[in-house]
Amino acid sequence: MYKKLGVLFSVVLCVVMLTSVEHTYSESESLEGVALEDQTYVYQNKSKDSKQLKGYNSGSILKFKNQEGNWYTAVVILNNERVSGYIHKEDVDVITTEQKDLTGYSVNHTKVYQSPTKNDDHWKSYAKGEKLYYKTFSEQWYEATVYVNGEPKTGYIHVGDVDEPTQEPTSLSGVGVKKPTTVYDSPNSNSDALKTYPSGSFLKFETFIEGWYKATVYLNHKPHTGYIKASDVDFPTDQPENLSGVGVKSPTKVYALPNASSDVLKSYQSGSILKYQTFIDGWYKATVYLNHEPHTGYIKASDVEEPVDQVEDLTGFVVKNQAHVYSKLNRSSDTLKSYGQGEKLYFQTFTQNWYKATVYLNHKAHTGYIHKSDVEIPVEDQKNLKGYGYDGTTHVYSKPSKQSSPLKSYREGSLLYYRSFMDQWYEATVYLDGQAHTGYIHRHDVIDHQAEQEDLSGYAINESTYVYKGTSRNSKKLKGYSYGSKLKFKSFTKNWYEATVYLNHEPHTGYIHKNDVTLGEINPKSVVNPKTKYSYQQMIKDINELESMYPGLVSSSVIGQSYDGRDLYTVKVGNGSTKVHINASTHAREWMTTNLVMDQIDTYSQAYVRNSKVDGYNVRDLLNKVSIYYVPMVNPDGVMLVQEGAGAVSNSSEVIDINGGSKDFSAWKANARGVDLNRNYTSLWDNVKNDPGEPSPTNFKGYEPMSEPEVQALSQYVDLQNFDTAIAYHSSGEIIYWDTLAEGELKEDSRDIADRLSDKTSYPLSMTEGVSGGHFTDWFLFNEFSPNFTLEISPFVGPQPVPLNNYDRIWGQNDSVGLILAEEALKLD
């Protein structure tokens, strides 16, 4: 019932005195006020704990009398009887008896409420910055008249929703900092812009209301009143301070206005020493001379850096390959002097990124500057540390630089004592000829003695994997383990594990070289499928898998590239010092020989790990004494051409021309350039028969010996290895060629081995005398002076690849050929 202003409330007045900020009320003066609380109560006694006689909604107009203390007296009607009560002074807002006309501006979305409470409906609302007219009403409310549908309505505006202009405006001048700085037509940033000024413009205005200044602008030569947001301008300091600093921007510019988009009066090289004054936030003021005339300009604060207040003398070391002392604080400036990595330098603090130093040139002192990133200052509180040499040989250097000379060196695993020094370096004391010397150890060359060790397990991958007393293969062997033995150990240094072994029931700490064990489980299984059209890609995949499956036993490398850029692989099986060589697929259509030798590698590896036999041969025993070096595919371009056609090589149109226009390459023997690789070796090259004289699918020996990259790679590889004997696999015809060109003991040894190979394969022997030259075996004989053999697998099938259904017969005849060759090589030694 108390929501509308027209509703009257029954109240009775009592005598009391009220004093507020604006009014002093006499005792017993009758007053009116606005209920402030959601429920403003009249209490029975002067206590909020006493009985509540009656309650009124927020905004209700109440009548009461003033009284001393914190209470007003009031009369309420209860059951048609007048009852005296008390209203707490904090619960009502006294209405003024002398209203004044006022003008103000909406500070937000300002509402004119129907009663003096924000809980009531409103008559009207005004946007931020609108000019409003109203009267004083109470301490918290103004009274206003608004028109609704043409009729005047009395309403109320909360004092916090309007701001009144200052009564005595102060004239000011400042700098626009907003891009752009706008003068609005009302104190509202959403209102229309009368005029805009670039950031950095100097503006005049006067105080107005909180958050806004009032300014006069001229449009078409007529003055207009406008408003500038206070946060859009800044005031120059009243007491400018003279400063000097270093230009850090390249270049450092002095602008015509405190605005980086304004004209540039002058530019200075990064590192220049500049003088200026404080001005506004983010900008300094400076004087520059143009044509000998002074001009005021402005420097962006972020473009300069001030030197430190308190200069400190420092000592540091060069951490870069070279540290320069520059003439200015700029790496592009002249270099006064340079120092090498690890050199000790003396300098002073200067700016955030630069030190100041004095250098002497021609006995004269010069001030220069060193970039902080080029030097490092040692720690002040050094800590005593100890650790182990981590990687190979650990050096103690004469300077904190690996380019300096070592004072002393220690073996990997040695326990060393040192001190904290710099980020990447420790400091150590070493003794030379009884004299103490200070040296430096790189932090990556040692591992802390308390570094957490990882418990590991692995398998021995050598014939005998030893646990050594020290971190050296030359130290005492505490214990040995055979290939495949499971071992437990801990991480230690880069190349060594730490292990505990028991000797006479006593534990001993020892060390295992990382190359002697594998962390992965050795689980032998068949990898190669020889009963398929075996491609170059499949060969690489199988080589990688075999190498991963049999660490320490199987390893591979690339010995060169083919004409078409394919890698030529060699695969080593075994750990013996005696070496034999077997190669295959020199001729493209004879790719079945790759199937055979890859099957041998797979079979021998499995047998080695299982310690089983192949065809009665003790594989582990043989391969611990002999290493077999295979080149499984000498001619990968040719093999891919036969298997996949002309699209397998980059010169597809050329090979089709060489093939007489045919796209059937099944009879092709040559490489991708049309050269028969087994006619291209130097030995007896002039004797090659049936040479067509130009690139051809078969028999072309090349325009000169050793012209082909495949032949060059294989011959260079063989020269390096110094093999005791060799086999070159070809097809077809089931025959063994052995070289009767040998003489004396070499011929006898060759015949003995040939007989054993013949006994195994049932292939008859054939002498090479009278056969065309340029062969690998001819070259091997005359170059290495060792027995060598050509084995032609499979019954004769003519100019085509050997059918896959011949493989079982081929394998049965050749499964142990590599082991026979190994055993015979041991006899030659």
C-alpha positions in Angstrom: 0.0 0.0 0.0 3.1 2.2 0.3 4.4 2.0 -3.3 2.9 5.1 -4.8 4.0 8.6 -3.9 0.3 9.7 -3.4 -0.3 7.3 -0.7 -0.2 8.8 2.8 1.1 7.1 5.9 -0.3 7.4 9.4 2.5 8.5 11.7 2.7 10.4 14.9 5.4 12.8 15.7 7.6 12.7 18.8 10.3 15.1 19.9 13.9 14.3 19.1 17.0 16.0 17.7 18.8 14.9 14.5 22.1 16.1 13.2 23.3 15.2 9.7 26.0 16.3 7.4 23.8 19.0 5.8 21.1 19.8 8.3 20.9 20.4 12.1 17.5 19.7 13.5 16.1 21.1 16.7 14.8 18.9 19.4 11.1 18.0 18.9 11.2 19.3 15.4 8.7 17.5 13.1 10.5 15.7 10.3 9.8 13.5 7.3 12.1 10.8 6.0 12.4 7.9 3.5 12.4 4.3 4.8 15.8 2.8 3.8 15.5 -0.8 4.8 13.4 -3.4 2.9 11.4 -3.4 6.1 11.8 -0.3 8.3 10.4 -0.9 11.7 8.9 1.2 14.5 10.1 -0.4 17.8 8.4 -0.4 21.2 11.6 0.7 22.9 14.9 2.2 21.9 16.3 -1.2 21.0 16.2 -3.2 17.9 15.7 -6.2 20.1 12.4 -4.8 21.4 9.0 -5.5 19.9 8.4 -4.3 16.4 5.2 -2.3 16.4 4.9 -1.8 12.7 7.0 -2.2 9.5 7.2 -0.1 6.3 8.5 -0.9 2.8 11.7 0.7 1.5 10.9 4.1 0.0 7.9 4.8 2.3 7.6 8.4 3.5 7.5 8.5 7.3 6.8 11.3 9.8 8.6 11.5 13.1 10.1 13.9 15.6 13.7 14.4 16.4 15.2 13.3 19.8 18.6 13.1 21.3 20.6 10.0 20.6 20.2 7.5 17.8 16.4 7.4 17.8 13.4 9.3 16.4 10.0 9.1 18.1 6.9 8.2 16.1 3.3 7.4 16.6 1.6 4.4 14.9 -2.1 3.4 14.9 -2.6 -0.1 16.2 -6.2 -1.3 16.6 -7.4 2.2 16.1 -5.3 3.4 19.0 -2.2 5.7 18.9 0.9 4.0 20.1 4.3 5.7 20.6 7.4 4.0 19.2 10.9 4.6 18.0 12.7 4.6 14.6 16.4 4.1 14.4 18.1 7.1 12.7 20.1 4.7 10.4 16.9 3.3 9.0 15.5 6.5 7.5 16.8 9.3 5.2 15.6 12.7 6.4 13.8 14.8 3.7 15.2 18.3 3.4 12.8 21.2 4.1 14.7 23.6 1.8 14.9 22.2 -1.7 17.5 23.6 -4.2 17.4 23.4 -8.0 20.3 21.4 -9.4 21.7 20.3 -12.7 23.8 17.2 -13.3 24.7 14.4 -15.7 23.7 10.8 -15.8 26.7 8.7 -14.9 25.2 5.4 -16.1 21.8 4.2 -17.2 20.0 6.6 -14.8 16.4 5.9 -13.8 13.8 8.2 -12.3 12.0 6.0 -9.8 8.3 6.4 -8.8 9.3 6.4 -5.1 12.7 6.9 -3.4 13.7 3.3 -3.6 15.4 1.2 -6.3 13.0 -1.5 -5.5 10.1 0.5 -7.1 9.2 0.9 -10.8 10.7 3.8 -12.7 9.0 6.5 -14.7 11.8 7.1 -17.1 15.4 6.4 -17.8 18.3 8.4 -19.3 21.5 7.3 -21.1 24.9 8.0 -19.7 26.0 11.6 -20.1 22.5 13.1 -20.5 21.9 16.4 -18.8 19.3 16.2 -16.0 17.4 18.8 -13.9 16.3 18.0 -10.3 16.0 19.2 -6.7 17.5 18.3 -3.4 15.2 15.9 -1.5 17.2 13.8 1.0 20.7 12.8 1.7 20.4 9.8 -0.8 17.8 11.0 -3.2 17.0 13.8 -5.5 13.5 14.8 -6.6 12.7 15.3 -10.3 9.7 16.1 -12.4 9.3 14.0 -15.6 6.7 13.9 -18.2 4.9 10.7 -19.1 2.4 10.8 -21.9 2.5 14.6 -21.6 1.6 14.6 -17.9 4.1 15.7 -15.2 5.1 13.0 -12.7 7.2 13.4 -9.5 10.0 10.9 -9.4 13.3 10.3 -7.6 16.9 9.9 -8.7 19.5 8.2 -6.6 22.4 10.6 -5.8 24.9 8.0 -7.0 23.4 7.9 -10.5 24.2 11.5 -11.4 27.3 13.7 -11.1 27.2 17.4 -10.7 29.7 19.7 -12.5 32.3 21.3 -10.3 31.2 24.7 -9.1 34.6 26.3 -9.6 36.2 24.7 -12.8 39.9 24.7 -13.1 41.6 25.3 -16.5 44.0 22.5 -17.5 46.2 21.5 -20.3 47.3 17.9 -21.1 48.3 15.5 -23.8 46.0 13.2 -25.7 47.0 9.6 -25.1 44.2 7.8 -26.8 44.5 6.9 -30.5 42.6 9.2 -31.4 41.6 11.4 -28.5 38.0 12.3 -29.0 35.9 15.3 -27.9 32.3 14.1 -27.5 29.1 16.2 -27.6 28.1 14.8 -24.2 30.0 13.2 -21.3 29.4 9.7 -22.8 31.9 7.8 -25.0 29.0 6.4 -27.0 27.8 9.9 -28.0 28.7 11.7 -31.2 32.3 12.9 -31.7 32.6 16.7 -32.2 36.3 16.5 -33.0 39.3 14.1 -32.8 43.0 14.7 -32.2 46.0 12.4 -32.9 47.6 10.8 -29.9 50.2 13.1 -28.5 48.3 16.3 -29.3 48.3 19.1 -26.7 44.8 20.0 -25.5 43.2 22.6 -23.2 40.1 21.8 -21.1 38.7 22.3 -17.6 37.4 20.2 -14.8 33.8 19.1 -15.1 32.5 15.9 -13.5 34.3 12.8 -12.2 35.9 11.0 -15.2 35.3 13.9 -17.7 36.7 17.2 -18.7 34.9 20.0 -20.6 36.5 21.6 -23.6 35.7 24.1 -26.3 36.2 23.2 -29.9 35.7 25.1 -33.0 33.6 23.8 -35.9 33.2 26.0 -38.9 34.7 28.8 -36.8 32.0 28.5 -34.2 32.7 27.4 -30.6 31.1 24.2 -29.3 31.2 22.7 -25.9 32.4 19.2 -25.7 33.7 16.6 -23.3 36.9 14.6 -23.1 37.2 11.4 -21.1 39.7 11.8 -18.3 41.5 8.6 -19.1 42.1 9.8 -22.7 44.5 12.5 -21.6 47.6 12.7 -19.4 49.3 15.6 -17.6 53.0 16.4 -18.0 54.9 16.2 -14.7 55.0 19.4 -12.7 58.6 18.9 -11.8 60.5 17.3 -14.7 63.6 15.3 -13.8 66.7 15.4 -16.0 67.7 11.8 -17.0 70.2 10.1 -19.3 69.8 6.7 -20.8 70.7 4.4 -23.6 68.7 4.0 -26.9 67.7 0.3 -27.1 65.5 0.6 -30.2 67.2 0.3 -33.6 67.0 3.2 -34.4 65.9 5.2 -31.4 63.7 8.0 -32.6 62.8 11.5 -31.3 59.3 12.3 -32.4 57.6 15.7 -33.0 54.8 14.6 -30.7 54.5 12.0 -28.0 53.0 9.7 -30.6 55.1 7.0 -32.5 53.1 7.9 -35.7 54.1 11.5 -35.7 57.0 12.9 -37.6 60.5 11.9 -36.6 62.8 14.9 -35.7 65.9 12.8 -35.3 67.1 9.2 -35.1 70.0 7.7 -33.1 71.7 4.4 -33.4 70.9 1.7 -30.9 73.3 2.1 -28.0 73.6 5.8 -28.2 73.7 7.7 -24.8 70.7 10.2 -24.8 69.6 13.0 -22.4 65.9 13.8 -21.7 63.4 14.7 -19.1 60.4 13.0 -17.5 57.2 14.1 -19.2 54.1 11.8 -19.2 53.6 8.1 -18.6 55.3 6.3 -21.4 57.1 9.3 -22.9 60.2 11.5 -22.2 60.8 15.0 -23.5 64.1 15.8 -25.2 65.7 18.7 -27.0 67.3 18.0 -30.4 69.2 20.4 -32.7 68.2 20.7 -36.4 70.3 23.1 -38.4 71.7 24.4 -35.1 68.2 25.3 -33.9 66.7 23.6 -30.7 63.5 21.6 -31.1 61.4 19.9 -28.5 60.8 16.3 -29.2 59.6 13.2 -27.5 61.2 9.7 -26.9 59.1 6.6 -26.2 60.0 5.4 -22.7 60.3 1.8 -23.9 62.9 2.9 -26.5 65.5 3.8 -23.9 67.0 2.2 -20.9 68.5 4.0 -17.9 71.8 2.9 -16.3 71.7 1.3 -12.9 71.7 3.6 -9.9 74.5 1.8 -8.0 77.4 0.6 -10.1 78.9 -2.7 -9.0 82.3 -4.1 -10.0 82.1 -7.6 -11.4 84.3 -10.4 -12.7 83.1 -12.9 -15.3 84.1 -15.3 -18.0 83.5 -15.3 -21.8 80.8 -18.0 -22.5 80.5 -17.4 -26.3 83.1 -18.4 -28.8 84.2 -14.8 -28.7 83.1 -11.8 -26.6 83.5 -8.3 -28.1 83.9 -5.0 -26.2 81.9 -2.6 -28.3 82.3 1.2 -28.6 78.6 1.6 -28.1 75.8 -0.4 -26.6 75.1 -1.9 -29.9 76.4 -5.1 -31.5 76.7 -3.3 -34.8 79.0 -0.6 -33.4 82.8 -0.8 -33.7 84.6 -3.5 -31.7 87.3 -2.1 -29.4 88.7 -5.5 -28.4 87.8 -9.2 -28.5 88.3 -12.1 -26.0 88.1 -15.8 -26.6 85.9 -18.3 -24.8 86.8 -18.9 -21.2 88.8 -15.6 -20.8 88.4 -13.8 -17.5 87.1 -10.2 -17.7 86.5 -7.3 -15.4 83.6 -4.9 -15.9 80.8 -2.9 -14.1 77.0 -3.1 -14.1 75.5 -0.5 -16.5 72.1 -1.4 -18.0 69.8 -4.3 -18.0 71.6 -6.0 -21.0 75.0 -4.4 -21.0 78.1 -4.2 -18.8 80.6 -1.3 -19.0 84.3 -2.1 -19.3 87.6 -0.3 -19.7 90.0 -1.6 -22.3 93.4 -0.3 -23.3 94.4 0.5 -26.9 97.9 1.8 -27.5 98.2 2.3 -23.7 95.2 4.5 -23.6 92.0 3.7 -21.6 88.8 3.4 -23.6 85.2 2.8 -22.3 83.4 0.0 -24.0 80.4 -2.2 -23.5 80.0 -6.0 -23.2 76.6 -7.7 -23.8 75.5 -9.6 -20.8 74.8 -12.8 -22.8 78.4 -13.0 -23.9 79.8 -13.4 -20.3 78.7 -15.2 -17.2 79.4 -14.3 -13.6 80.4 -17.2 -11.3 78.3 -18.1 -8.3 79.2 -16.4 -5.0 78.5 -19.2 -2.6 80.3 -22.2 -4.1 79.3 -25.7 -3.0 81.6 -28.7 -2.8 80.4 -31.5 -5.2 81.6 -34.8 -6.5 80.6 -37.0 -9.4 81.9 -39.5 -12.0 83.5 -38.9 -15.3 80.5 -39.5 -17.7 81.5 -39.7 -21.3 84.8 -41.2 -22.5 87.7 -39.1 -21.2 86.8 -36.3 -18.8 89.2 -33.3 -19.1 89.9 -30.6 -16.5 90.5 -27.6 -18.7 92.7 -24.6 -18.0 89.8 -22.2 -18.7 86.0 -22.7 -18.7 86.2 -23.5 -22.4 86.6 -26.8 -24.3 88.9 -24.9 -26.7 91.4 -24.4 -23.9 94.2 -26.9 -23.1 93.4 -29.7 -20.6 95.4 -29.6 -17.4 94.5 -33.2 -16.6 92.3 -36.0 -17.9 90.4 -38.8 -16.2 88.9 -42.0 -17.4 85.1 -42.4 -17.7 83.7 -43.5 -14.3 86.5 -41.9 -12.3 85.3 -40.2 -9.1 86.0 -36.5 -9.2 85.8 -33.6 -6.7 84.8 -30.1 -7.9 82.9 -27.0 -6.9 79.9 -25.2 -8.3 81.0 -22.3 -10.6 78.9 -21.3 -13.6 75.8 -22.7 -15.4 77.8 -25.0 -17.6 81.0 -25.4 -15.7 82.4 -26.6 -12.4 85.7 -25.5 -10.8 88.2 -28.1 -9.7 91.7 -28.2 -8.2 94.2 -30.5 -9.8 97.8 -31.1 -8.8 100.7 -31.0 -11.4 104.2 -31.7 -10.1 102.9 -31.2 -6.6 101.5 -27.8 -7.4 97.8 -26.9 -7.1 96.1 -25.6 -10.2 92.6 -24.3 -10.7 90.8 -26.0 -13.6 87.3 -26.3 -15.0 85.1 -29.4 -15.8 82.1 -29.1 -18.2 78.9 -30.1 -16.5 78.0 -32.6 -19.3 81.3 -34.4 -18.7 80.4 -35.6 -15.2 77.4 -37.1 -13.4 76.6 -36.4 -9.8 77.5 -39.2 -7.5 74.0 -39.1 -6.0 72.3 -39.2 -9.4 69.4 -41.7 -9.3 70.4 -45.0 -10.9 67.9 -46.9 -12.9 67.6 -50.7 -12.4 67.9 -52.4 -15.7 68.0 -55.9 -17.2 69.4 -57.1 -20.5 71.1 -59.8 -22.4 74.8 -60.5 -23.2 75.4 -60.1 -26.9 79.1 -61.1 -27.2 80.6 -64.5 -27.2 81.8 -63.5 -23.7 80.3 -60.5 -22.1 82.5 -59.4 -19.2 81.9 -57.5 -16.0 85.1 -55.5 -15.5 86.6 -54.2 -12.2 86.8 -50.7 -13.6 85.3 -48.7 -16.4 87.9 -49.9 -18.9 88.1 -53.0 -21.0 91.8 -53.2 -19.9 90.8 -53.5 -16.3 90.5 -56.9 -14.5 87.6 -59.1 -15.7 85.6 -60.1 -12.7 83.2 -62.4 -14.5 82.1 -63.5 -18.0 78.7 -64.4 -19.5 77.9 -66.2 -22.8 75.7 -64.7 -25.5 72.1 -64.5 -24.5 72.7 -64.6 -20.8 70.2 -62.5 -18.8 71.9 -59.9 -16.7 70.9 -57.3 -14.1 72.6 -53.9 -13.8 72.1 -50.2 -13.1 72.6 -47.1 -15.2 76.0 -45.4 -14.5 77.7 -43.4 -17.2 77.2 -42.8 -20.9 79.0 -46.0 -22.0 79.0 -48.2 -18.9 76.5 -49.9 -16.6 77.2 -50.8 -13.0 76.7 -54.4 -11.8 77.1 -56.5 -8.7 78.7 -60.0 -9.2 79.5 -62.6 -6.5 82.9 -64.1 -6.2 83.3 -66.7 -3.5 79.9 -65.6 -2.2 81.1 -62.1 -1.8 79.5 -59.1 -3.6 81.8 -57.1 -5.9 80.9 -53.9 -7.8 81.8 -54.1 -11.5 81.0 -52.5 -14.8 79.6 -53.7 -18.1 80.2 -51.9 -21.4 76.9 -50.8 -23.0 78.0 -52.3 -26.3 78.2 -55.7 -24.7 74.5 -56.0 -23.7 71.1 -55.2 -25.1 68.1 -54.0 -23.1 65.7 -55.7 -25.4 64.8 -59.4 -25.1 66.5 -61.7 -27.6 63.7 -63.8 -29.0 64.8 -65.6 -32.2 62.2 -66.2 -34.9 62.0 -66.5 -38.7 62.0 -63.1 -40.4 62.8 -63.8 -44.1 60.2 -65.4 -46.4 62.4 -66.7 -49.3 59.4 -68.2 -51.2 58.3 -64.9 -52.6 59.3 -62.4 -55.2 61.7 -60.8 -52.8 62.0 -57.0 -53.4 64.6 -54.5 -52.5 62.2 -52.8 -50.1 61.4 -56.1 -48.4 65.1 -56.8 -48.1 65.7 -53.5 -46.3 62.8 -54.2 -43.9 64.1 -57.6 -43.1 67.7 -56.3 -42.6 66.4 -53.8 -40.1 64.4 -56.3 -38.2 67.2 -58.8 -38.0 69.6 -56.2 -36.8 67.2 -55.2 -34.1 66.4 -58.8 -33.1 70.1 -59.9 -32.9 72.1 -57.0 -31.4 75.8 -57.6 -31.3 75.4 -60.5 -33.8 73.9 -58.9 -36.9 74.8 -55.4 -38.1 74.4 -53.6 -41.4 75.8 -50.6 -43.2 75.6 -48.9 -46.6 78.7 -49.2 -48.8 77.5 -47.0 -51.6 74.7 -46.2 -54.0 73.5 -47.7 -57.2 73.2 -45.8 -60.5 69.6 -44.8 -59.7 70.6 -43.8 -56.1 69.5 -46.8 -54.1 71.6 -47.7 -51.1 73.8 -50.8 -51.3 73.7 -52.7 -48.1 76.1 -55.0 -46.4 75.1 -57.3 -43.6 77.6 -58.7 -41.1 76.8 -61.9 -39.2 79.2 -63.1 -36.4 81.8 -61.7 -34.1 85.0 -63.4 -35.4 88.1 -61.8 -36.6 88.3 -64.0 -39.7 86.3 -62.6 -42.5 84.5 -64.1 -45.5 82.4 -62.5 -48.1 79.2 -63.6 -50.0 77.3 -61.5 -52.5 74.2 -62.0 -54.6 72.0 -60.5 -57.4 74.8 -59.0 -59.4 72.6 -59.9 -62.4 69.1 -58.5 -62.2 67.1 -61.5 -63.3 69.0 -63.7 -60.8 67.2 -62.1 -57.7 66.5 -65.6 -56.3 70.1 -65.5 -55.0 69.1 -62.7 -52.6 66.3 -64.9 -51.2 69.0 -67.5 -50.6 71.6 -65.4 -48.8 68.9 -63.5 -46.7 67.6 -67.0 -45.6 71.1 -67.9 -44.6 71.5 -64.8 -42.5 68.1 -65.5 -40.8 68.8 -69.2 -40.2 72.4 -68.7 -38.9 71.3 -66.0 -36.5 68.5 -68.1 -35.0 70.9 -71.0 -34.6 73.5 -68.9 -32.9 71.1 -67.6 -30.3 69.5 -71.0 -29.7 73.0 -72.6 -29.7 71.7 -75.1 -32.3 73.3 -76.6 -35.3 72.7 -76.2 -39.1 73.5 -79.2 -41.2 75.7 -80.5 -38.3 77.7 -77.3 -38.0 78.1 -75.6 -34.6 76.9 -72.2 -35.7 77.8 -70.3 -32.4 81.3 -71.7 -32.3 81.9 -70.8 -36.0 80.5 -67.3 -35.8 82.4 -66.5 -32.7 85.6 -67.1 -34.8 84.4 -66.0 -38.2 82.3 -63.1 -39.5 80.4 -63.5 -42.7 79.9 -60.2 -44.7 77.0 -60.4 -47.1 76.1 -58.0 -49.9 72.6 -59.4 -50.5 71.7 -57.3 -53.6 74.6 -55.8 -55.7 72.2 -54.6 -58.4 69.0 -53.3 -56.8 68.0 -51.1 -59.8 68.2 -54.1 -62.1 66.3 -56.3 -59.7 63.5 -53.7 -59.3 63.4 -53.3 -63.1 62.9 -57.1 -63.6 60.3 -57.3 -60.8 58.3 -54.1 -61.4 59.1 -52.8 -64.9 60.4 -49.6 -66.3 58.5 -47.5 -63.7 60.8 -48.7 -61.0 63.8 -46.6 -62.3 64.1 -42.9 -63.0 65.3 -43.4 -66.6 62.3 -45.5 -67.6 62.2 -44.4 -71.3 66.0 -45.0 -71.6 65.8 -48.6 -70.4 62.8 -49.3 -72.7 65.0 -48.1 -75.6 67.8 -50.3 -74.4 65.4 -53.2 -74.2 64.5 -52.8 -77.8 61.2 -51.0 -77.0 59.9 -54.0 -75.0 58.4 -53.5 -71.5 59.1 -57.1 -70.6 62.4 -57.0 -68.6 62.3 -60.6 -67.3 65.6 -61.4 -69.2 67.4 -58.2 -68.1 70.8 -58.8 -66.4 72.4 -55.3 -66.5 72.1 -52.3 -64.1 69.8 -49.4 -64.9 72.4 -47.9 -67.3 72.5 -51.1 -69.4 75.9 -52.3 -68.1 76.5 -55.9 -67.1 78.1 -55.5 -63.7 79.8 -58.9 -63.9 81.7 -57.7 -67.1 82.8 -54.4 -65.6 85.7 -55.4 -63.3 89.2 -54.6 -64.4 90.6 -58.1 -64.5 90.5 -59.6 -68.0 88.2 -56.7 -69.0 89.7 -56.7 -72.5 88.8 -60.4 -72.9 85.0 -59.9 -72.4 83.2 -62.0 -75.0 80.0 -61.2 -76.8 80.1 -57.5 -75.8 77.5 -55.6 -77.9 79.5 -52.4 -77.6 76.6 -50.3 -76.3 74.1 -50.4 -73.4 72.2 -53.7 -73.5 70.1 -56.0 -71.3 73.1 -58.4 -71.2 76.9 -58.6 -71.7 77.8 -54.9 -72.3 81.0 -54.4 -70.3 80.8 -50.7 -70.2 82.8 -48.0 -72.0 85.6 -48.5 -69.5 86.3 -50.9 -66.5 85.0 -50.0 -63.1 82.7 -47.4 -64.6 79.6 -48.4 -62.7 78.9 -47.1 -59.1 77.8 -50.6 -57.9 81.2 -52.1 -59.0 83.1 -49.2 -57.5 81.3 -49.6 -54.2 81.7 -53.4 -53.9 85.4 -53.3 -55.0 86.3 -50.5 -52.5 84.4 -52.3 -49.8 86.2 -55.6 -50.4 89.6 -53.8 -50.5 88.9 -52.4 -47.1 87.9 -55.6 -45.4 90.7 -58.0 -46.6 88.5 -61.1 -46.8 90.0 -64.6 -46.6 87.7 -66.0 -49.2 84.5 -65.2 -51.2 81.5 -66.6 -53.0 79.5 -64.8 -55.7 76.0 -66.3 -56.2 74.4 -66.4 -59.6 71.8 -68.5 -61.5 71.2 -70.8 -63.1 72.7 -74.2 -64.0 73.9 -75.8 -60.7 77.6 -75.4 -61.3 80.6 -74.1 -59.4 83.2 -72.0 -61.1 86.6 -72.1 -59.4 89.6 -70.2 -60.6 92.3 -72.4 -62.1 94.3 -69.2 -62.9 95.6 -69.5 -59.4 98.9 -71.1 -58.8 100.7 -73.1 -56.2 99.3 -73.2 -52.7 96.4 -70.8 -53.6 95.3 -73.2 -56.3 95.4 -76.1 -53.9 93.4 -74.3 -51.3 90.9 -73.2 -53.9 90.4 -76.8 -55.1 90.0 -78.1 -51.6 87.3 -75.6 -50.8 85.6 -76.1 -54.2 85.5 -79.9 -53.5 83.7 -79.3 -50.2 81.2 -76.9 -51.8 80.6 -79.4 -54.5 80.1 -82.2 -52.0 77.5 -80.1 -50.2 75.6 -78.8 -53.3 76.2 -81.7 -55.7 77.1 -79.0 -58.2 79.9 -80.1 -60.6 83.1 -78.0 -60.7 84.1 -76.0 -63.8 87.3 -74.2 -64.6 87.2 -70.5 -65.4 89.9 -70.8 -68.1 88.5 -69.6 -71.4 85.4 -68.0 -69.8 84.7 -64.4 -70.6 86.6 -61.8 -68.3 85.5 -58.8 -66.3 84.1 -61.0 -63.5 84.0 -60.2 -59.8 85.8 -63.5 -59.1 88.6 -62.8 -61.5 89.1 -59.4 -59.9 89.0 -60.9 -56.4 91.6 -63.4 -57.3 94.1 -61.0 -58.8 93.3 -58.2 -56.2 93.0 -60.1 -53.0 95.0 -63.3 -53.8 92.4 -65.4 -52.0 90.2 -68.4 -53.0 86.8 -67.4 -54.5 84.0 -69.1 -56.2 80.9 -68.5 -58.4 77.9 -70.7 -57.5 75.2 -71.0 -60.1 72.0 -72.1 -58.2 69.0 -74.0 -59.6 68.7 -76.2 -62.6 69.1 -74.3 -65.8 66.1 -72.2 -66.6 67.3 -70.0 -69.5 67.2 -66.2 -69.7 64.6 -65.6 -67.0 64.3 -65.5 -63.2 64.4 -68.9 -61.3 60.9 -70.1 -60.5 60.0 -70.0 -56.8 59.0 -73.6 -56.8 62.8 -74.4 -57.2 63.6 -72.8 -53.9 63.3 -75.9 -51.6 65.8 -77.7 -53.8 68.1 -74.7 -53.8 68.0 -74.3 -50.0 68.7 -77.9 -49.4 71.8 -77.7 -51.5 73.1 -74.3 -50.0 71.8 -74.0 -46.4 75.3 -74.5 -44.9 77.4 -73.1 -47.7 78.2 -69.9 -45.6 79.3 -72.1 -42.7 81.5 -74.3 -44.9 83.1 -71.2 -46.2 83.7 -69.9 -42.6 85.2 -73.2 -41.5 87.5 -73.3 -44.5 88.6 -69.7 -43.9 89.8 -70.7 -40.4 92.0 -73.3 -42.1 93.5 -70.7 -44.3 94.4 -68.6 -41.3 
